[in-house]
Amino acid sequence: MTMDRSLKVQAGAIKSRNVLTRAERVARLKEIDRFDENADIIGMAKTRVQKISLKKKKKVKKADEK
């Protein structure tokens, strides 16, 4: 059975997730030096997720050479 075109993921349609996995949160907290090895895992600090928006490139008009 084939998949409908509207259901396929396109390369530019990948969106940023607003929820990180525990491993991603620990890695992010280590980057900003807020992770404590001895602290309880239940009360882990929140991390901000950066949303990346891609802007469309402007078309460059080329001058016609005569």
Biopython code that builds the backbone (N, CA, C, O; Angstrom):
import numpy as np
from Bio.PDB.StructureBuilder import StructureBuilder

atoms = [
    (1, "MET", "N", (0.839, -1.170, 0.000)),
    (1, "MET", "CA", (0.000, 0.000, 0.000)),
    (1, "MET", "C", (0.891, 1.243, 0.000)),
    (1, "MET", "O", (1.883, 1.289, 0.727)),
    (2, "THR", "N", (0.555, 2.231, -0.792)),
    (2, "THR", "CA", (1.371, 3.430, -0.878)),
    (2, "THR", "C", (0.916, 4.485, 0.126)),
    (2, "THR", "O", (-0.228, 4.481, 0.580)),
    (3, "MET", "N", (1.830, 5.380, 0.458)),
    (3, "MET", "CA", (1.532, 6.448, 1.406)),
    (3, "MET", "C", (1.117, 7.700, 0.634)),
    (3, "MET", "O", (1.705, 8.027, -0.397)),
    (4, "ASP", "N", (0.112, 8.388, 1.137)),
    (4, "ASP", "CA", (-0.357, 9.616, 0.502)),
    (4, "ASP", "C", (0.734, 10.684, 0.570)),
    (4, "ASP", "O", (1.482, 10.744, 1.546)),
    (5, "ARG", "N", (0.828, 11.529, -0.465)),
    (5, "ARG", "CA", (1.854, 12.556, -0.527)),
    (5, "ARG", "C", (1.779, 13.526, 0.645)),
    (5, "ARG", "O", (2.812, 14.010, 1.107)),
    (6, "SER", "N", (0.588, 13.815, 1.129)),
    (6, "SER", "CA", (0.429, 14.791, 2.210)),
    (6, "SER", "C", (0.959, 14.264, 3.544)),
    (6, "SER", "O", (1.199, 15.055, 4.456)),
    (7, "LEU", "N", (1.147, 12.961, 3.678)),
    (7, "LEU", "CA", (1.620, 12.384, 4.928)),
    (7, "LEU", "C", (3.135, 12.227, 4.981)),
    (7, "LEU", "O", (3.686, 11.956, 6.048)),
    (8, "LYS", "N", (3.809, 12.390, 3.865)),
    (8, "LYS", "CA", (5.259, 12.225, 3.843)),
    (8, "LYS", "C", (5.930, 13.440, 4.461)),
    (8, "LYS", "O", (5.464, 14.567, 4.295)),
    (9, "VAL", "N", (7.019, 13.210, 5.171)),
    (9, "VAL", "CA", (7.778, 14.285, 5.797)),
    (9, "VAL", "C", (8.752, 14.842, 4.771)),
    (9, "VAL", "O", (9.538, 14.109, 4.172)),
    (10, "GLN", "N", (8.682, 16.144, 4.584)),
    (10, "GLN", "CA", (9.603, 16.793, 3.667)),
    (10, "GLN", "C", (10.808, 17.278, 4.444)),
    (10, "GLN", "O", (10.735, 17.449, 5.661)),
    (11, "ALA", "N", (11.912, 17.500, 3.758)),
    (11, "ALA", "CA", (13.155, 17.887, 4.427)),
    (11, "ALA", "C", (13.008, 19.211, 5.167)),
    (11, "ALA", "O", (13.582, 19.362, 6.246)),
    (12, "GLY", "N", (12.271, 20.164, 4.640)),
    (12, "GLY", "CA", (12.121, 21.461, 5.277)),
    (12, "GLY", "C", (11.030, 21.500, 6.320)),
    (12, "GLY", "O", (10.846, 22.523, 6.980)),
    (13, "ALA", "N", (10.303, 20.413, 6.487)),
    (13, "ALA", "CA", (9.159, 20.412, 7.395)),
    (13, "ALA", "C", (9.498, 19.899, 8.792)),
    (13, "ALA", "O", (8.599, 19.706, 9.610)),
    (14, "ILE", "N", (10.776, 19.677, 9.075)),
    (14, "ILE", "CA", (11.158, 19.178, 10.387)),
    (14, "ILE", "C", (11.094, 20.334, 11.378)),
    (14, "ILE", "O", (11.789, 21.337, 11.216)),
    (15, "LYS", "N", (10.269, 20.192, 12.391)),
    (15, "LYS", "CA", (10.068, 21.260, 13.357)),
    (15, "LYS", "C", (10.845, 20.956, 14.631)),
    (15, "LYS", "O", (11.193, 19.809, 14.911)),
    (16, "SER", "N", (11.105, 22.008, 15.392)),
    (16, "SER", "CA", (11.797, 21.801, 16.659)),
    (16, "SER", "C", (10.809, 21.275, 17.688)),
    (16, "SER", "O", (9.641, 21.662, 17.704)),
    (17, "ARG", "N", (11.298, 20.383, 18.547)),
    (17, "ARG", "CA", (10.450, 19.815, 19.584)),
    (17, "ARG", "C", (10.462, 20.732, 20.787)),
    (17, "ARG", "O", (11.462, 21.400, 21.048)),
    (18, "ASN", "N", (9.363, 20.772, 21.522)),
    (18, "ASN", "CA", (9.318, 21.607, 22.708)),
    (18, "ASN", "C", (9.559, 20.806, 23.987)),
    (18, "ASN", "O", (9.524, 21.370, 25.080)),
    (19, "VAL", "N", (9.800, 19.518, 23.866)),
    (19, "VAL", "CA", (10.083, 18.668, 25.023)),
    (19, "VAL", "C", (11.370, 17.905, 24.744)),
    (19, "VAL", "O", (11.522, 17.275, 23.698)),
    (20, "LEU", "N", (12.295, 17.972, 25.700)),
    (20, "LEU", "CA", (13.552, 17.256, 25.554)),
    (20, "LEU", "C", (13.502, 15.954, 26.337)),
    (20, "LEU", "O", (12.775, 15.845, 27.325)),
    (21, "THR", "N", (14.268, 14.974, 25.901)),
    (21, "THR", "CA", (14.389, 13.738, 26.665)),
    (21, "THR", "C", (15.272, 14.014, 27.881)),
    (21, "THR", "O", (15.939, 15.047, 27.944)),
    (22, "ARG", "N", (15.277, 13.106, 28.832)),
    (22, "ARG", "CA", (16.074, 13.302, 30.044)),
    (22, "ARG", "C", (17.556, 13.427, 29.705)),
    (22, "ARG", "O", (18.254, 14.264, 30.278)),
    (23, "ALA", "N", (18.038, 12.604, 28.782)),
    (23, "ALA", "CA", (19.449, 12.659, 28.399)),
    (23, "ALA", "C", (19.790, 14.004, 27.748)),
    (23, "ALA", "O", (20.867, 14.552, 27.986)),
    (24, "GLU", "N", (18.885, 14.529, 26.937)),
    (24, "GLU", "CA", (19.118, 15.830, 26.309)),
    (24, "GLU", "C", (19.116, 16.949, 27.346)),
    (24, "GLU", "O", (19.899, 17.893, 27.244)),
    (25, "ARG", "N", (18.233, 16.846, 28.350)),
    (25, "ARG", "CA", (18.193, 17.856, 29.409)),
    (25, "ARG", "C", (19.461, 17.832, 30.239)),
    (25, "ARG", "O", (19.998, 18.885, 30.584)),
    (26, "VAL", "N", (19.950, 16.633, 30.565)),
    (26, "VAL", "CA", (21.183, 16.519, 31.340)),
    (26, "VAL", "C", (22.349, 17.102, 30.547)),
    (26, "VAL", "O", (23.178, 17.820, 31.108)),
    (27, "ALA", "N", (22.424, 16.806, 29.258)),
    (27, "ALA", "CA", (23.500, 17.339, 28.425)),
    (27, "ALA", "C", (23.433, 18.856, 28.357)),
    (27, "ALA", "O", (24.461, 19.530, 28.425)),
    (28, "ARG", "N", (22.236, 19.392, 28.224)),
    (28, "ARG", "CA", (22.056, 20.847, 28.159)),
    (28, "ARG", "C", (22.429, 21.502, 29.489)),
    (28, "ARG", "O", (23.072, 22.552, 29.500)),
    (29, "LEU", "N", (22.035, 20.897, 30.607)),
    (29, "LEU", "CA", (22.377, 21.441, 31.918)),
    (29, "LEU", "C", (23.883, 21.387, 32.173)),
    (29, "LEU", "O", (24.431, 22.272, 32.830)),
    (30, "LYS", "N", (24.554, 20.358, 31.661)),
    (30, "LYS", "CA", (26.010, 20.281, 31.811)),
    (30, "LYS", "C", (26.693, 21.371, 31.004)),
    (30, "LYS", "O", (27.723, 21.900, 31.422)),
    (31, "GLU", "N", (26.128, 21.713, 29.845)),
    (31, "GLU", "CA", (26.704, 22.782, 29.018)),
    (31, "GLU", "C", (26.685, 24.117, 29.739)),
    (31, "GLU", "O", (27.636, 24.893, 29.644)),
    (32, "ILE", "N", (25.603, 24.386, 30.462)),
    (32, "ILE", "CA", (25.469, 25.679, 31.140)),
    (32, "ILE", "C", (25.853, 25.597, 32.613)),
    (32, "ILE", "O", (25.574, 26.518, 33.381)),
    (33, "ASP", "N", (26.497, 24.493, 33.012)),
    (33, "ASP", "CA", (27.015, 24.280, 34.377)),
    (33, "ASP", "C", (25.939, 24.413, 35.451)),
    (33, "ASP", "O", (26.179, 25.048, 36.478)),
    (34, "ARG", "N", (24.768, 23.835, 35.239)),
    (34, "ARG", "CA", (23.703, 23.848, 36.234)),
    (34, "ARG", "C", (23.332, 22.448, 36.695)),
    (34, "ARG", "O", (22.396, 22.289, 37.478)),
    (35, "PHE", "N", (24.050, 21.424, 36.224)),
    (35, "PHE", "CA", (23.735, 20.046, 36.587)),
    (35, "PHE", "C", (24.522, 19.640, 37.821)),
    (35, "PHE", "O", (25.738, 19.819, 37.876)),
    (36, "ASP", "N", (23.831, 19.097, 38.804)),
    (36, "ASP", "CA", (24.453, 18.630, 40.036)),
    (36, "ASP", "C", (24.335, 17.109, 40.075)),
    (36, "ASP", "O", (23.230, 16.566, 40.064)),
    (37, "GLU", "N", (25.470, 16.429, 40.120)),
    (37, "GLU", "CA", (25.496, 14.966, 40.116)),
    (37, "GLU", "C", (24.799, 14.372, 41.343)),
    (37, "GLU", "O", (24.216, 13.291, 41.253)),
    (38, "ASN", "N", (24.851, 15.060, 42.484)),
    (38, "ASN", "CA", (24.298, 14.534, 43.726)),
    (38, "ASN", "C", (22.836, 14.882, 43.938)),
    (38, "ASN", "O", (22.212, 14.363, 44.863)),
    (39, "ALA", "N", (22.279, 15.740, 43.112)),
    (39, "ALA", "CA", (20.896, 16.171, 43.287)),
    (39, "ALA", "C", (19.935, 15.075, 42.830)),
    (39, "ALA", "O", (20.294, 14.211, 42.031)),
    (40, "ASP", "N", (18.713, 15.125, 43.348)),
    (40, "ASP", "CA", (17.679, 14.166, 42.982)),
    (40, "ASP", "C", (17.243, 14.409, 41.535)),
    (40, "ASP", "O", (17.118, 15.556, 41.105)),
    (41, "ILE", "N", (17.018, 13.345, 40.800)),
    (41, "ILE", "CA", (16.656, 13.449, 39.388)),
    (41, "ILE", "C", (15.219, 13.966, 39.204)),
    (41, "ILE", "O", (14.878, 14.493, 38.145)),
    (42, "ILE", "N", (14.387, 13.813, 40.235)),
    (42, "ILE", "CA", (12.989, 14.239, 40.142)),
    (42, "ILE", "C", (12.865, 15.750, 40.031)),
    (42, "ILE", "O", (12.030, 16.234, 39.268)),
    (43, "GLY", "N", (13.655, 16.499, 40.757)),
    (43, "GLY", "CA", (13.546, 17.960, 40.755)),
    (43, "GLY", "C", (14.524, 18.624, 39.815)),
    (43, "GLY", "O", (15.044, 19.695, 40.126)),
    (44, "MET", "N", (14.790, 18.011, 38.661)),
    (44, "MET", "CA", (15.758, 18.546, 37.722)),
    (44, "MET", "C", (15.298, 19.906, 37.197)),
    (44, "MET", "O", (14.107, 20.121, 36.970)),
    (45, "ALA", "N", (16.240, 20.812, 37.008)),
    (45, "ALA", "CA", (15.924, 22.155, 36.530)),
    (45, "ALA", "C", (15.388, 22.118, 35.104)),
    (45, "ALA", "O", (15.712, 21.226, 34.321)),
    (46, "LYS", "N", (14.557, 23.112, 34.787)),
    (46, "LYS", "CA", (14.001, 23.216, 33.443)),
    (46, "LYS", "C", (15.043, 23.822, 32.506)),
    (46, "LYS", "O", (15.917, 24.580, 32.928)),
    (47, "THR", "N", (14.931, 23.475, 31.246)),
    (47, "THR", "CA", (15.829, 24.039, 30.243)),
    (47, "THR", "C", (14.997, 24.660, 29.137)),
    (47, "THR", "O", (13.932, 24.154, 28.784)),
    (48, "ARG", "N", (15.488, 25.745, 28.605)),
    (48, "ARG", "CA", (14.776, 26.439, 27.535)),
    (48, "ARG", "C", (15.132, 25.793, 26.204)),
    (48, "ARG", "O", (16.294, 25.477, 25.949)),
    (49, "VAL", "N", (14.136, 25.600, 25.368)),
    (49, "VAL", "CA", (14.346, 25.011, 24.056)),
    (49, "VAL", "C", (14.357, 26.136, 23.046)),
    (49, "VAL", "O", (13.400, 26.905, 22.951)),
    (50, "GLN", "N", (15.438, 26.235, 22.292)),
    (50, "GLN", "CA", (15.558, 27.272, 21.282)),
    (50, "GLN", "C", (14.787, 26.862, 20.044)),
    (50, "GLN", "O", (14.996, 25.775, 19.505)),
    (51, "LYS", "N", (13.897, 27.731, 19.596)),
    (51, "LYS", "CA", (13.166, 27.470, 18.364)),
    (51, "LYS", "C", (13.906, 28.131, 17.222)),
    (51, "LYS", "O", (14.238, 29.315, 17.279)),
    (52, "ILE", "N", (14.155, 27.365, 16.201)),
    (52, "ILE", "CA", (14.885, 27.874, 15.049)),
    (52, "ILE", "C", (13.898, 28.076, 13.916)),
    (52, "ILE", "O", (13.204, 27.144, 13.509)),
    (53, "SER", "N", (13.841, 29.293, 13.413)),
    (53, "SER", "CA", (12.966, 29.557, 12.281)),
    (53, "SER", "C", (13.841, 29.824, 11.065)),
    (53, "SER", "O", (14.777, 30.622, 11.116)),
    (54, "LEU", "N", (13.527, 29.158, 9.999)),
    (54, "LEU", "CA", (14.286, 29.318, 8.774)),
    (54, "LEU", "C", (13.631, 30.379, 7.913)),
    (54, "LEU", "O", (12.426, 30.337, 7.665)),
    (55, "LYS", "N", (14.430, 31.329, 7.462)),
    (55, "LYS", "CA", (13.913, 32.374, 6.599)),
    (55, "LYS", "C", (14.164, 31.980, 5.156)),
    (55, "LYS", "O", (15.164, 31.339, 4.833)),
    (56, "LYS", "N", (13.242, 32.372, 4.302)),
    (56, "LYS", "CA", (13.403, 32.081, 2.886)),
    (56, "LYS", "C", (14.447, 33.020, 2.305)),
    (56, "LYS", "O", (14.510, 34.197, 2.660)),
    (57, "LYS", "N", (15.255, 32.491, 1.418)),
    (57, "LYS", "CA", (16.279, 33.300, 0.778)),
    (57, "LYS", "C", (15.642, 34.159, -0.302)),
    (57, "LYS", "O", (14.756, 33.714, -1.031)),
    (58, "LYS", "N", (16.107, 35.396, -0.390)),
    (58, "LYS", "CA", (15.599, 36.296, -1.420)),
    (58, "LYS", "C", (16.239, 35.949, -2.747)),
    (58, "LYS", "O", (17.417, 35.601, -2.815)),
    (59, "LYS", "N", (15.454, 36.048, -3.791)),
    (59, "LYS", "CA", (15.979, 35.786, -5.123)),
    (59, "LYS", "C", (16.792, 36.985, -5.577)),
    (59, "LYS", "O", (16.374, 38.131, -5.413)),
    (60, "VAL", "N", (17.948, 36.715, -6.143)),
    (60, "VAL", "CA", (18.824, 37.771, -6.624)),
    (60, "VAL", "C", (18.533, 37.984, -8.099)),
    (60, "VAL", "O", (18.578, 37.054, -8.903)),
    (61, "LYS", "N", (18.235, 39.232, -8.434)),
    (61, "LYS", "CA", (17.982, 39.554, -9.846)),
    (61, "LYS", "C", (19.302, 39.776, -10.542)),
    (61, "LYS", "O", (20.144, 40.545, -10.078)),
    (62, "LYS", "N", (19.476, 39.096, -11.657)),
    (62, "LYS", "CA", (20.699, 39.230, -12.423)),
    (62, "LYS", "C", (20.456, 40.231, -13.568)),
    (62, "LYS", "O", (19.423, 40.202, -14.237)),
    (63, "ALA", "N", (21.427, 41.097, -13.764)),
    (63, "ALA", "CA", (21.320, 42.069, -14.849)),
    (63, "ALA", "C", (21.606, 41.358, -16.166)),
    (63, "ALA", "O", (22.555, 40.581, -16.272)),
    (64, "ASP", "N", (20.785, 41.631, -17.156)),
    (64, "ASP", "CA", (20.988, 41.021, -18.482)),
    (64, "ASP", "C", (22.148, 41.712, -19.169)),
    (64, "ASP", "O", (22.176, 42.938, -19.283)),
    (65, "GLU", "N", (23.099, 40.925, -19.622)),
    (65, "GLU", "CA", (24.261, 41.479, -20.330)),
    (65, "GLU", "C", (23.970, 41.482, -21.813)),
    (65, "GLU", "O", (23.503, 40.489, -22.370)),
    (66, "LYS", "N", (24.255, 42.623, -22.458)),
    (66, "LYS", "CA", (24.008, 42.738, -23.914)),
    (66, "LYS", "C", (25.269, 43.067, -24.648)),
    (66, "LYS", "O", (25.254, 43.201, -25.872)),
]
sb = StructureBuilder()
sb.init_structure("model")
sb.init_model(0)
sb.init_chain("A")
sb.init_seg("    ")
for serial, (resi, resn, name, xyz) in enumerate(atoms, 1):
    if name == "N":
        sb.init_residue(resn, " ", resi, " ")
    sb.init_atom(name, np.array(xyz, "f"), 0.0, 1.0, " ", f" {name:<3s}", serial, name[0])
structure = sb.get_structure()
